[in-house]
C-alpha cells in the first residue's frame, strides 16, 4: 500500500514490466485488478493513487465488468490501500469534500447490493455492508457523535 511513494516506478519495474516473478506468471498490466473467485465472489483491487479516488479508466473498467461479468447474485470484496471512509468520518469532512467520489458512485450504482466487504491498508479497518432493505432508518444526526446516542458517565450514574 506504499507503492505511490515513488510514483509507481518500483511497482512498474517489478510487477508491470515483468512476465515472471519468483516462478509465478505476472499477467497484470495495470495497478488495479479484478479476480473472479469461487462461489460467485469477486475480489476487486482499486488504485486510489494520491488523490484518494479512482481515475476514469478504472471507473470504466469496473463499470464494464459489473455490467458484463458480475452476476446479480454475485458478492464483491473491495480492496484499497487506504480506508478513506474511516478517515473522512474521523476528520468530519462535509459531504462535498469526501474522498472516493468515483468509487462511491461505482459502488452505489454499478455494484449496488453486491459489496459485502471492504479491506484496506493503513489502519486495517473492517466494514460490513448490509442491503438497504435490512438497515434501520437513518438518523438526521451524524453517527460519529456518540454523546448524542449514548449516555455519558454522569448520565449513567444518575440512572443507577
Residue pairs with C-beta under 8 A, 6 or more apart in sequence:
1 81
1 82
1 120
1 121
1 122
2 81
3 10
3 11
3 31
3 81
4 49
4 50
4 81
8 31
11 31
14 21
15 21
15 26
15 28
16 28
16 29
16 30
16 31
18 26
19 25
19 26
20 26
30 47
30 61
31 47
32 44
32 45
32 46
32 47
32 54
32 58
32 61
32 62
33 43
33 44
33 45
34 42
34 43
34 44
34 45
34 61
34 62
34 65
35 42
35 43
35 44
35 45
36 42
36 69
37 43
40 71
40 73
40 74
40 75
41 74
41 75
41 76
41 77
42 70
42 74
42 75
42 76
42 77
42 114
43 77
43 79
44 62
44 65
44 76
44 77
44 78
44 79
45 79
45 80
46 54
46 58
46 62
46 78
46 79
46 80
46 103
47 54
47 55
47 58
47 81
48 54
48 80
48 81
48 82
48 84
48 99
48 100
48 103
49 55
52 82
52 84
52 99
52 100
53 99
53 100
53 101
53 102
53 103
54 62
54 100
54 102
54 103
54 106
55 102
56 102
58 102
59 102
59 105
59 106
62 106
62 110
62 111
63 106
63 110
66 106
66 110
66 111
66 114
67 110
70 76
70 111
70 114
74 114
75 114
75 116
76 111
76 114
76 115
76 116
77 115
77 116
77 117
77 118
77 119
78 103
78 107
78 115
78 117
78 118
78 119
79 118
79 119
79 120
80 100
80 103
80 118
80 119
80 120
80 121
81 120
81 121
81 122
82 120
82 121
82 122
83 118
83 120
83 121
83 122
83 123
83 125
84 98
84 99
84 100
85 99
85 100
85 118
85 127
86 120
86 123
86 125
87 99
88 98
88 99
89 143
89 144
90 144
92 142
92 144
93 99
98 104
107 115
113 131
113 132
115 129
116 128
116 129
117 126
117 127
117 128
117 129
118 125
118 126
118 127
118 129
119 126
141 148
141 149
143 149
151 159
